[in-house]
Amino acid sequence: VILYLQNPNETLPKVMETLNDFGSLSGYSLNISKTQILSINTSIKKAIRKEYRLKKETNSIKYLGTWITQDTNKLYETNYTKINDKIQNDLSQWTALGQGKKNKKTMDGTILRFQR
């Protein structure tokens, strides 16, 4: 579950209460040890983090294979540059083995899926 909150110092207690109520009816429970907080242009008060035993805020989180960073200017560098370098390296190795053309179509599909 990923949640986007405005004014987390005010809304987080209400969200946690709602999740607890839902959990008591459905059996759903929030795994606090795996919960991550990524604050963009705000911070969560220490008292609230302590009350709900939330981890310290992070600079980035991985969601569905993509790193989401606090600084949106770093999204391209953090994600695309690394995967592009890996693809170029794989193509170089395959070309050296004489399989470059055969596997190029596979890599083109990978690039297209990443760019969507």
N, C-alpha and C positions, 0 to 999 in steps of 0.2 A: 504494500500500500504506500502510495506517495501522496503527501498532503502539501498543499500550498496555503500558507496562512499569512494574512495581513495582521499586523499588531499581535505577534505571537504571545506577548506578555499578557494580553487580555483574552485572546481566543484559545490558547493552548489548554488552560484549565477546563474550559467548556468542552473542548474536543475530547480530552481525557475522560471527563465525566460521561460523555455520550458513548465513548468506546467501552467504558466499564459497564454501563447500563446494557449496551448491546451484547457484550460478552456474557453477562449474567443470564441473558435469555438464549443466546445461541451457542455458547461454549467457546466463542472466539476469545483469544487472549493475545495481548500485545507483548511481543518478546522485546523487552526493554534493552537487553544486552545487545541486540542487533539493530536497535533504533539509532539512526544517525540524524544529525541536525546540520543543515547547511543554511546559514543566515546570509541573506543578501540585503545590504543596506540597513540592517538592524541587528540587534543581539538580544538573546534571551537572558533575563535576569538570573543571577546565580541562585536565588531563593527558589525560583520555579524549577530550574534544572535539578536542584537538590531534592525538592519535594517529590518529583517524579522519577528520580534516579536516572536522569538522562546524561548521556556522555557529553564530554566537552564538544563544542562545535568544531567542525572540520572545514578545511579549505575546499574540499571537493568530495563528491560521492560518485560511485559507479552505479548507473541505472540502465538496465537492459544493454550492457556492454559498452555504454558511452559514459565518459567522465563528464560530470556537470560541475563546473567550477564557480566559485563566488564571483570571480572576475570574468565577465562574459567575453572580454577581449582575448582570453586565453583558451577559449573553447576550441578554436581551429588548431592552434599549436598543440594542445593537449591530446586531441583525438586524431585529426586528419594527418598531421605530420608523421606520427608514429606508424599508423597503418600504411601510409604511402611508402615510407622507408622499407617496411617489411615486404610489401608487394614488389617494390623495385628489386630488393634483394632476392626474393623468390624467383622472379623473372630472369635475373642474371644467372642464377644457379641452373634453372631449367634450360636456358639458352646454351649454356656450357655443356649440358648433357644432350643437346639436340632435340629437346622437347618443348622449346619455347613457343612455337606456333600452336601446338596442340593445346597447351595449357593457358595460352593468352586469352582464349574465350572464357575460360573459367575465371580468370582474374578480372576480366572486364565485367563479368556479372557481379563479382564481389565488390568492385568499385562502385557500380551502379546502385547496389543495395545500400552501401554505406552512405552514398550521397543523398538518398531520399530523405 
